[in-house]
C-alpha cells in the first residue's frame, strides 16, 4: 500500500500505520486556506484512516500532533470525532500532544492512525480483463472541497467498499488520478474518463477502485452518482 507501513506480527496478524500532515490551512492570518480547525482535522483524519482501511486495516488508535496551541485542541478533536462517528468507531482512543512552547505563524497538524489486520491488501491488480476500474468521488482541493462537498466520497462509503472481498482501493492525493495510476502500474497506458485526471484530489476527496467485473453493478449501486468509470488502455498491447 502506498502510504501504509505494514508490520507483520504473525502470519495472520499485522500492524498498519498511516498518517497525514497539513500545513498553511486553518484559522491563522498567514494561512493560505482559511478553514475552521475542526474541518481541518476532519479532512486530515480522513486521509490517514482511508489509507489504513484501504490496506485492509481496522483502526485501533489515533494520534494527533497539534502545532496551533493548546487552545485549539478541542476543535481539532471535534473534527476527528466527527470522522469516527461516520465510521461508527466512537470507541477508538484519540491521544497526542500540542506544541505550547512556541507559536507558529501558520497552522499545522499531523494525524497518525494505527490499525490491525488479519489479511493485508498490499497492491492493486494489474491490467486484467476480469477486473473493472473506476473513481469514486471527484478530485477537489482547497475551497473546492468546501464548495462541492457532495462530490467527496463519504467515509462510510469508503469503509463499505474496503470490506468487500477482492475490491481494492487507492485514495487519490494532491498529484491527481493519473499520477496515482502511474504509481500503481509503472508502465505506459492511456486512460479515458470524464474526470480531470490531473486535478488535485487534496485530502483524498476521491479514490481509485478496482473490482471483479461481475461486481460492477453492486459497486455502482453503492456509489451511484459518485461512480466514474475508467477505461484503461494498455499502449503496449494496443
C-alpha positions in Angstrom: 0.0 0.0 0.0 1.3 3.4 -1.0 1.2 5.3 2.3 1.0 2.5 4.8 3.7 0.9 6.9 2.8 -2.8 7.4 4.5 -4.7 10.2 3.9 -8.4 10.4 3.4 -9.9 13.9 2.5 -13.4 12.9 1.4 -15.0 9.6 -2.1 -13.8 10.3 -1.6 -10.7 12.3 -0.3 -7.3 11.0 0.0 -3.8 12.4 -0.7 -1.0 10.0 0.4 2.6 10.4 -0.7 5.5 8.3 -0.5 9.3 8.6 -1.3 12.7 7.1 0.1 16.2 7.6 -1.4 19.6 6.9 0.3 23.0 6.8 -0.8 26.5 5.9 -4.5 25.6 6.3 -6.5 26.8 9.3 -7.5 29.9 11.2 -4.3 31.9 11.4 -3.7 35.1 9.5 -0.9 33.7 7.4 -2.7 30.5 6.4 -3.2 30.1 2.6 -6.6 28.5 3.0 -8.9 29.6 5.8 -11.0 26.9 7.4 -12.1 26.1 11.0 -9.8 23.7 12.8 -12.5 21.1 13.3 -12.8 20.8 9.5 -9.1 20.8 9.0 -8.7 17.9 11.4 -11.7 16.0 9.9 -10.2 16.0 6.4 -6.7 15.2 7.6 -8.1 12.3 9.6 -10.0 11.1 6.5 -6.7 10.8 4.6 -5.0 8.7 7.3 -7.9 6.5 8.1 -8.7 5.8 4.4 -5.2 4.7 3.8 -5.5 2.3 6.8 -8.8 0.9 5.6 -7.5 0.5 2.0 -4.6 -1.6 3.3 -7.1 -3.9 5.0 -6.7 -2.5 8.4 -9.1 -2.0 11.3 -8.2 1.3 13.1 -7.4 0.9 16.8 -6.0 4.3 17.9 -5.4 7.8 16.7 -2.5 10.2 17.4 -2.9 14.0 16.9 0.1 16.3 16.6 -1.1 19.9 17.2 1.1 22.9 16.4 -1.6 25.5 16.8 -1.6 26.0 20.6 -3.5 24.1 23.3 -6.5 26.4 22.9 -7.4 24.7 19.6 -7.1 21.2 20.9 -10.9 20.8 21.4 -11.7 22.0 17.9 -9.3 19.6 16.3 -10.6 16.7 18.4 -14.1 17.6 17.4 -13.2 17.0 13.7 -11.6 13.7 14.4 -14.6 12.5 16.4 -16.8 13.5 13.6 -14.9 11.2 11.3 -15.0 8.4 13.9 -18.8 8.8 14.2 -19.2 8.5 10.5 -17.2 5.2 10.6 -19.2 4.0 13.7 -15.9 3.8 15.5 -16.6 6.0 18.5 -14.8 3.6 20.8 -11.4 4.3 19.4 -9.0 6.2 21.7 -7.5 9.5 20.5 -4.4 10.9 22.1 -1.5 13.2 21.1 0.3 16.4 22.1 0.4 20.2 21.5 3.3 22.5 20.9 2.8 25.0 23.7 6.3 26.5 24.0 6.4 28.3 20.6 3.8 29.9 18.4 3.9 29.3 14.6 2.7 31.9 12.1 0.8 29.2 10.1 -1.4 26.4 11.1 0.0 22.8 11.1 -1.2 19.4 12.3 -0.2 15.8 11.9 -2.5 12.8 12.4 -1.4 9.1 12.6 -3.7 6.1 12.6 -2.6 2.7 14.0 -4.6 -0.4 12.9 -4.5 -4.1 12.9 -5.3 -6.6 10.1 -5.6 -10.4 9.5 -5.3 -10.1 5.8 -3.5 -7.2 4.1 -4.4 -5.7 0.7 -0.9 -4.8 -0.4 -1.3 -3.9 -4.1 -3.8 -3.3 -6.8 -4.4 -5.9 -9.6 -2.7 -5.2 -12.9 -4.3 -5.0 -16.3 -6.7 -8.0 -16.3 -9.9 -8.3 -18.3 -11.8 -9.7 -15.3 -11.3 -6.5 -13.3 -13.1 -3.2 -13.7 -11.7 0.2 -12.8 -13.4 3.4 -11.6 -13.0 6.5 -9.5 -15.4 7.2 -6.6 -15.9 10.9 -5.9 -14.4 13.9 -7.7 -10.9 15.4 -7.3 -11.2 18.6 -5.2 -8.8 20.8 -3.3 -8.8 23.9 -1.2 -12.0 25.9 -1.3 -13.4 23.4 -3.8 -13.7 20.9 -1.0 -16.0 23.2 0.9 -18.0 24.4 -2.1 -18.6 20.9 -3.6 -18.7 18.6 -0.6 -21.4 16.5 -2.1 -18.9 15.1 -4.6 -16.5 14.0 -1.8 -16.6 10.2 -1.2 -18.2 9.7 2.3 -16.2 7.8 4.9 -19.0 5.3 5.4 -19.0 4.5 1.7 -15.2 4.1 1.6 -15.4 1.7 4.7 -18.2 -0.3 3.0 -16.1 -0.7 -0.2 -13.0 -1.6 1.7 -14.8 -4.5 3.4 -15.7 -6.2 0.0 -13.6 -9.2 -1.0 -11.3 -8.7 -4.0 -12.1 -5.0 -4.1 -9.0 -2.7 -3.9 -9.0 1.0 -3.1 -6.3 3.6 -3.7 -7.1 7.0 -2.2 -6.1 9.8 -4.6 -3.9 12.6 -3.3 -2.6 16.0 -4.4 -0.9 14.8 -7.6 -4.2 13.6 -9.1 -5.6 10.4 -10.6 -3.2 10.0 -13.5 -0.2 10.2 -11.2 -1.7 7.6 -8.8 -2.3 5.2 -11.7 1.3 5.6 -12.8 2.4 4.6 -9.3 0.2 1.5 -9.5 1.2 0.2 -12.9 4.7 1.5 -13.6 4.0 1.4 -17.3 2.7 3.4 -20.2 -1.0 3.4 -20.7 -4.0 5.5 -21.6 -7.0 6.3 -19.5 -10.4 7.6 -20.7 -12.5 9.3 -18.1 -14.9 12.2 -17.8 -12.9 13.4 -14.8 -9.9 15.7 -14.9 -7.1 13.1 -14.4 -4.5 15.7 -13.5 -6.6 17.7 -10.9 -5.5 17.6 -7.3 -7.7 15.5 -5.0 -6.4 17.4 -2.0 -7.5 15.5 1.2 -8.3 12.3 -0.8 -11.8 13.5 -1.9 -11.9 10.5 -4.3 -10.5 7.1 -4.6 -9.5 4.7 -7.4 -11.3 1.4 -7.1 -10.6 -1.9 -8.8 -13.1 -4.7 -8.6 -14.1 -8.0 -10.2 -16.1 -7.0 -13.3 -19.0 -9.2 -12.2 -19.4 -6.9 -9.1 -19.7 -3.7 -11.1 -23.4 -3.4 -10.7 -23.0 -3.8 -6.9 -20.3 -1.2 -6.8 -22.2 1.2 -9.0 -25.3 0.8 -6.8 -23.4 1.6 -3.7 -21.8 4.7 -5.1 -24.4 6.0 -7.6 -23.6 9.4 -8.9 -20.1 9.3 -7.4 -19.2 6.4 -9.7 -16.9 7.4 -12.6 -15.7 4.5 -14.8 -12.2 4.4 -16.0 -11.3 2.9 -19.4 -7.8 1.5 -19.1 -5.9 1.0 -22.3 -2.5 -0.7 -22.3 -0.4 1.0 -25.0 1.9 -2.0 -25.3 -0.9 -4.3 -26.1 -2.6 -1.7 -28.3 
